[in-house]
Amino acid sequence: MSTHTVQRNKKARAARRKVVFLSAAMLIVLCICLIDAYLFPLRYFWAFASVPDISARQEGELRVHFLDVGQGDSILLEFPDGKNMLIDGGDSSETVCRNLIRYCKGLKIDTFNSILLTHPDTDHAGGLDDVLRVFGAETVFYPKCDPDCNAAYRSFLTAADKYSQNRLISCLYRNIVSETAENFYYLMFLSPFLPEIESSYYTAANEENPSSEVLNNVSAVTYLEYAGRRMILTGDATVTVEDQLVHDYTETEGEVFVFETATPYGTRTLRPNFADIDFLKAGHHGSASSTGEAFCELLKPDCLFVSAGAGNPYGHPSLAAMENVLAVNEEAEIYRTDELGNILLTIAEDGSYTVEWMDF
């Protein structure tokens, strides 16, 4: 074989190796892009390597995690029958989303049974699109608002369409009930009204450029009861919504909120009791526009939970909201994520409860 032929063969082999290398590199890049686009946002990949060590829920316990997402909201519920629910997901910042995913992985969550976006504000909706991409959900509850009210809400709706099985508009009487009669619990929506009922809240929220107060007032307000303990979670609902709830409850002695629902173990009557509750999540991060006097006078909560960012520029939580609670129950305990980090409320099957906090 001539020297010229040998050199030509070497060049051909080198060219083939280069083609193979470039093809492999392109395939790897394509795989990475597909994984990032459809399976898992790779900017959070290292969260898997730093999953926090969180104790597992014990038999018969209901746990409520008030997550530290800065100046935003996120609450994770672990029900006694093993089901779970995420309410809001903080903002879209990388740190918040990464920590939220880490925390959920620390609880060994594979898929959410339900996710609730209380209202479209960015500090509640921002992180949920990535949460849905990573975990998915059986059911998503969402507010009836103009999809174009902001980018975070649009992104959430797109993710919900792709990564959830059922999508339901949040409204009065929707509920989640325990799978078995043992350790019975229920969560029921108190507000807003049914979407087929013409409501000023719904109408305003679907107008062009709705105000922040309008969007706050379509917040899903939910009631949770287990083992004799009662809690109300308010999203960013303002005093306007609170006063309407107080009026409807007192004028009908609570009958307007009574609802019969079918369960695997027969029909159950859900009868929310607002008076002298155990736990309240302060509305709108403890803003003076929520947790009003009439609401507090009816509820008289023993514990108040506040989700707010440390050193936030809004002065949350406001002194007025805290004073409204303490005025009706001077022994009320106040727990704040800006001071304590992630807060965990655990309710045992006998009704006893503990509150602890963790900083991850």
C-alpha positions in Angstrom: 0.0 0.0 0.0 1.4 3.4 -1.0 2.2 6.1 1.5 -0.4 8.3 -0.2 -3.1 5.6 0.4 -2.2 5.2 4.1 -2.4 8.9 4.7 -5.7 9.1 2.9 -7.1 6.2 5.0 -5.9 8.0 8.2 -7.6 11.2 7.2 -10.8 9.2 6.4 -10.8 7.5 9.8 -10.1 10.8 11.6 -13.0 12.4 9.7 -15.3 9.5 10.7 -14.3 9.9 14.3 -15.0 13.6 14.2 -18.4 12.9 12.7 -19.2 10.3 15.4 -18.0 12.7 18.1 -20.1 15.6 16.8 -23.1 13.4 16.4 -22.8 12.1 19.9 -22.4 15.6 21.3 -25.4 16.8 19.4 -27.4 13.8 20.7 -26.4 14.6 24.3 -27.3 18.2 23.9 -30.7 17.2 22.3 -31.4 14.9 25.2 -30.5 17.6 27.8 -32.8 20.0 26.0 -35.7 17.5 25.9 -35.3 16.6 29.6 -35.2 20.3 30.5 -38.2 21.1 28.4 -40.5 18.1 29.2 -39.3 16.2 32.2 -37.4 18.3 34.7 -36.0 21.9 34.8 -32.3 21.1 34.9 -31.4 24.4 36.7 -32.9 22.6 39.8 -31.0 19.3 39.2 -28.7 19.8 42.1 -31.6 20.1 44.5 -31.7 16.3 44.4 -28.3 16.1 45.9 -29.2 18.4 48.8 -32.6 17.1 49.9 -33.3 18.1 53.5 -33.9 15.5 56.2 -37.5 15.9 57.2 -39.2 13.5 59.6 -41.9 11.4 58.1 -45.6 11.9 59.0 -46.7 9.4 61.6 -49.9 7.3 61.5 -53.0 9.4 62.2 -51.2 12.8 61.9 -52.3 15.7 59.8 -49.4 18.1 59.0 -49.4 21.6 57.7 -46.2 23.1 56.5 -46.0 26.9 56.2 -43.1 27.2 53.9 -40.6 30.0 53.9 -40.8 31.4 50.4 -39.8 34.9 51.2 -42.4 37.6 50.4 -44.9 35.0 49.1 -47.1 32.1 50.1 -46.8 28.4 50.0 -48.5 25.8 52.3 -48.1 22.1 52.0 -50.7 19.8 53.6 -50.1 16.1 54.5 -53.4 14.4 55.3 -53.9 11.5 57.7 -54.8 9.1 54.8 -51.5 9.9 53.0 -52.9 12.3 50.5 -51.2 15.7 50.0 -52.0 19.2 48.8 -49.9 22.2 47.8 -51.5 25.6 48.2 -49.6 28.3 46.2 -45.9 28.1 45.3 -44.2 31.4 46.0 -42.6 33.5 43.3 -40.6 32.5 40.2 -37.1 33.2 41.6 -34.7 30.3 41.2 -33.9 30.2 45.0 -37.6 29.9 46.0 -38.4 27.3 43.3 -35.3 25.2 44.2 -36.0 25.3 47.9 -39.6 24.4 47.3 -38.7 21.4 45.2 -36.0 20.3 47.7 -38.6 20.4 50.5 -41.1 18.4 48.6 -38.5 15.8 47.7 -37.5 15.8 51.4 -41.1 14.7 52.1 -40.7 12.0 49.4 -43.6 13.3 47.3 -43.8 11.8 43.9 -47.0 13.3 42.7 -49.4 15.8 44.3 -52.9 14.7 44.8 -54.0 18.3 44.5 -52.5 21.7 43.9 -54.4 24.9 44.7 -53.5 28.4 43.3 -55.5 30.7 45.5 -55.2 33.7 43.1 -53.0 34.9 40.2 -50.5 37.1 42.0 -46.9 36.3 41.0 -45.8 35.7 44.7 -48.3 32.8 44.8 -48.3 31.5 41.3 -44.7 32.0 40.2 -43.2 28.7 41.4 -46.1 26.4 40.5 -45.3 25.9 36.8 -42.0 24.2 37.7 -43.6 22.3 40.6 -46.1 20.9 38.1 -43.4 20.0 35.7 -41.4 18.1 38.4 -44.3 16.4 40.3 -47.5 16.7 38.3 -50.9 16.7 40.0 -54.1 14.7 39.9 -56.2 17.8 40.4 -55.5 21.5 40.1 -57.8 24.1 41.6 -57.5 27.6 40.1 -59.2 31.0 40.2 -61.5 32.2 37.5 -59.5 35.1 36.1 -58.4 36.5 32.8 -55.5 34.2 31.7 -53.6 37.3 30.6 -53.7 39.1 33.9 -50.0 38.3 34.3 -47.2 36.1 32.9 -47.0 33.9 36.0 -50.7 33.0 35.8 -50.4 32.2 32.1 -47.4 30.0 32.7 -49.2 28.2 35.6 -52.3 27.5 33.4 -50.1 26.2 30.6 -48.3 23.8 33.0 -51.7 22.7 34.6 -53.0 21.8 31.1 -49.9 19.6 30.5 -49.2 18.1 33.9 -52.5 17.6 35.7 -55.4 15.2 35.1 -58.3 17.4 36.3 -58.7 21.2 36.5 -61.4 22.8 38.6 -62.3 26.4 39.2 -62.2 27.2 42.9 -65.6 28.0 44.4 -67.8 27.5 47.4 -68.5 23.8 48.5 -65.7 22.2 46.6 -64.1 19.8 49.0 -61.5 17.1 49.8 -62.6 14.4 52.2 -60.7 11.5 53.7 -60.6 8.2 51.9 -61.8 6.3 55.0 -64.1 7.0 57.9 -61.2 6.4 60.2 -59.4 9.6 61.0 -62.0 11.6 59.2 -61.0 15.0 57.9 -62.3 17.5 55.3 -61.2 20.6 53.6 -63.9 22.8 52.1 -63.8 26.0 50.0 -65.7 28.9 51.6 -65.0 31.5 48.9 -65.4 32.6 46.1 -68.9 31.8 45.1 -69.9 29.3 42.5 -68.7 30.4 39.0 -72.2 30.1 37.5 -73.4 32.8 40.0 -72.7 36.3 38.6 -70.3 37.8 41.0 -68.6 41.2 41.1 -65.4 39.5 42.1 -65.4 37.3 39.0 -66.5 40.1 36.7 -63.8 42.4 37.9 -61.1 39.7 37.7 -61.9 39.1 34.1 -61.7 42.7 33.0 -58.6 44.2 31.4 -55.9 45.1 33.8 -57.7 44.2 37.1 -56.3 45.8 40.2 -54.3 43.9 42.8 -57.3 44.2 45.3 -59.6 42.7 42.7 -57.2 39.7 42.2 -56.8 39.3 46.0 -60.5 39.1 46.4 -60.9 36.0 44.2 -58.6 34.2 46.6 -59.8 30.8 47.6 -60.6 30.7 51.3 -60.5 27.2 52.7 -61.6 25.5 55.9 -59.9 22.5 57.3 -61.1 20.3 60.2 -59.5 17.2 61.8 -59.7 15.6 65.2 -61.7 18.5 66.6 -59.2 21.1 65.4 -60.3 23.8 62.9 -58.3 26.0 60.6 -59.0 28.7 58.0 -56.6 29.5 55.2 -57.3 32.8 53.5 -54.8 33.4 50.6 -54.7 37.2 50.1 -58.4 37.8 50.6 -59.1 41.3 52.0 -61.4 42.6 54.7 -64.1 42.9 52.1 -64.2 39.1 51.7 -63.8 38.4 55.4 -66.7 40.7 56.3 -68.9 38.9 53.7 -68.0 35.6 55.2 -68.8 36.9 58.7 -72.1 38.3 57.5 -73.2 35.1 55.7 -72.1 32.9 58.7 -73.8 35.0 61.4 -77.0 35.8 59.5 -77.6 32.1 58.8 -76.0 30.6 61.9 -73.6 28.8 59.6 -76.3 27.0 57.6 -75.3 28.6 54.3 -72.0 26.7 54.5 -73.4 23.3 55.4 -72.9 20.9 52.5 -73.6 17.2 52.0 -71.0 15.3 50.1 -70.7 11.7 48.9 -67.8 9.6 50.2 -66.7 6.0 49.8 -68.3 5.3 53.2 -71.6 7.1 52.7 -72.9 10.7 52.6 -71.3 13.1 55.1 -72.5 16.5 56.2 -69.8 19.1 56.2 -70.6 21.8 58.7 -67.8 24.4 59.0 -67.7 26.1 62.4 -66.0 29.5 62.3 -66.4 30.4 66.0 -63.4 30.2 68.2 -61.2 28.3 65.8 -57.8 26.9 66.6 -55.7 28.1 63.7 -55.8 31.0 61.2 -53.4 31.8 58.3 -53.2 35.6 58.2 -54.6 37.1 55.0 -52.2 38.8 52.5 -49.0 38.2 54.5 -50.4 40.0 57.6 -51.3 43.1 55.7 -53.5 45.7 57.3 -56.0 45.1 54.5 -56.8 41.6 55.9 -57.3 39.9 59.3 -59.9 42.5 60.1 -61.7 43.2 63.4 -65.0 41.5 62.6 -63.2 38.4 61.2 -61.0 38.1 64.3 -64.0 38.7 66.7 -65.8 35.7 65.2 -62.8 33.4 64.8 -60.8 34.3 68.0 -57.9 32.0 66.8 -55.5 30.4 69.2 -52.7 30.4 66.7 -51.9 32.8 63.9 -49.6 31.9 61.0 -48.0 34.6 58.9 -46.1 34.1 55.6 -43.9 37.1 54.9 -40.4 37.8 53.7 -37.7 39.0 56.1 -37.1 42.7 55.9 -39.9 43.1 53.2 -40.5 46.7 52.1 -44.3 46.5 52.7 -44.1 46.3 56.5 -45.7 42.9 56.6 -47.0 41.7 59.0 -48.7 44.9 60.0 -49.1 45.8 63.6 -52.9 46.4 63.1 -53.5 42.8 61.9 -51.5 41.4 64.9 -53.4 43.7 67.3 -56.8 42.6 65.9 -55.9 39.0 66.8 -54.5 39.8 70.2 -57.5 42.0 71.1 -59.8 39.0 70.9 -57.4 36.5 72.3 -54.5 37.9 74.3 -52.9 34.5 74.6 -52.9 33.8 70.9 -49.6 32.5 69.6 -48.2 34.2 66.4 -45.8 32.2 64.2 -44.0 34.1 61.3 -42.0 32.6 58.5 -39.9 35.8 58.3 -38.7 35.0 61.8 -38.8 31.2 62.0 -38.3 29.9 58.5 -40.4 26.8 57.6 -43.1 26.2 60.2 -44.7 22.8 60.8 -48.0 22.3 62.5 -48.8 18.7 63.4 -52.2 17.6 64.6 -52.4 14.1 66.2 -55.4 11.8 65.9 -56.4 12.7 69.5 -56.5 16.4 68.7 -53.2 17.4 70.4 -50.9 19.5 68.3 -47.4 20.8 68.2 -45.7 23.7 66.3 -42.0 23.5 65.3 -39.9 25.3 62.8 -36.9 24.4 60.6 -34.5 26.5 58.5 -33.3 24.6 55.4 
